[in-house]
Amino acid sequence: MSDINTQMVDHVLRVVINRPAKKNSLTREMYEQMAQAIERARDDGARVIVIEGEGDCFTAGNNIADFASVDEAEHVNETAHFMNALMHCDLPVVAKVRGLAVGIGTTLLLHCDLVYCDDSAKFVMPFIDLGLVPEYASSYILPRVVGHRKASEWLMLGKPFGADEAKHFGIVNDVFSAAELDSVVDTIVDALRAKPALALKNTKKLMKSDVHNVDEHMAEELDFFIDAMRSEPAQEAFAAFLQKRPVNKEKFK
């Protein structure tokens, strides 16, 4: 069974991160599969895209062992392909979040149109604790959505936050019980699918009129990110994770 399941039913493309034994952590191949599915979605007849995780976790973020073993430039190829496909997708994209949304698991939500979660959802962008910087325009979008001070808590302190806080600051549209989430999202998806397709496409285009600025910021951010991956703090953080030992904080100075 694939680590990414895609299914088209009634013009709805469902992209399911299907690696629950590893908390749906993402490999380079999984990013590439998702990118290709999103890029061909409209040609395949999709009118709405839904992204979700299998089981009780959305995604624990990057599979560290996978990414720590490749060159810095290789690291970003498939991930950037996916994030660019998501950001430039002209179909409505709905995210359904249960449990953990770590790192890029939170970042990607900033590029979705509608996000719903259950009350178990927990979000964290721990880039700072890996010696890294934010990714894929999160340092551009977050301060504009939640304000500089709250963005500083999440990006400079790496502070986790729960479903209610995510709703309060506009990261998710709404929070539901685990039992309610599927039916609520299905209702939202049905409503989107019933809208006039061209009007929906153009409405999204108009709402994302700053896409050029986001693209520019993403490119600049990526340069910082690649430099950070080469740094001693990042190399120490990756090594500590893979060796299952505490981080040597002396190397963080």
Buried (B, 14 or more C-beta within 10 A) or exposed (E): EEBBBBEBEEBBBBBBBBBBEBBBBBBBBBBBBBBBBBBEBBEEEBBBBBBBBBBBBBBBBBBBEBBBEEEBEEBBBBBBBBBBBBBBBEBBBBBBBBBBBBBBBBBBBBBBBBBBBBBBBBBBBBBBBBBBBBBBBBBBBBBEBBEEEBBBBBBEEBBBBBBEBBBEBEBBBEBBEEEEBBEBBEEBBEEBBEBEEEEBBEBBEEEBEEEEEBBEBBEEBBEBBBEBBEBEBBBBBBBBBEEEEEBEEEBBE
